[in-house]
């Protein structure tokens, strides 16, 4: 079976937040919850990069490991989903996740914030596929329609990718090779231009003499 994953190419992300808006609109995400967000590393400094972050659907998910009621489960496609009917809103998953994916839907006092909410990879939840109840509780089930998550499909620069992990790895590998080739070409062309400029300067100097 495929292992469905997200990948964000920091060299392409332009921090437009199109993925965040697409996710909110497609899944009717509650106010105050961002299933996907864009973070900036080294903001305003050399080496600044932006990344689109959501649930990474870990192969050994810490949220699933710490949940006291086992509301998290991993699908055959490798997606980490959760059952809101079982969730007690204890928040253990919130503290265990290194990406801050599980979130409380409200900002009330601890214990009264409701069921946890998180990215579902647009795969719905444990209810009947494409049912109205599934849509209300978990958002869209685009995978059941044969589609990929809308956040990735709406990415203008194709920085955010979604799909089988092996396919994503091949895409990124080709990008790295192409980037390396372009850098090498730039270096070779720069050296050639420098040599031509040097010869031109020598020619002018000799003619002046």
MORA-V909312 format. One record per run of one state. SS is the DSSP state (H for helix, E for strand, L for the rest). FROM is the first residue (numbers start at 0). TO is the last residue. If there is no record, write none. Layout:
ss = [SS SS]
from = [FROM FROM]
to = [TO TO]
//
This chain:
ss = [L E L H L E L E L H L E L E L H L E L E L E L H L E L H L H L E H L]
from = [0 3 8 17 27 36 41 48 53 61 66 71 74 79 82 91 96 102 104 115 117 122 123 131 138 140 141 142 145 149 153 159 164 208]
to = [2 7 16 26 35 40 47 52 60 65 70 73 78 81 90 95 101 103 114 116 121 122 130 137 139 140 141 144 148 152 158 163 207 208]
//
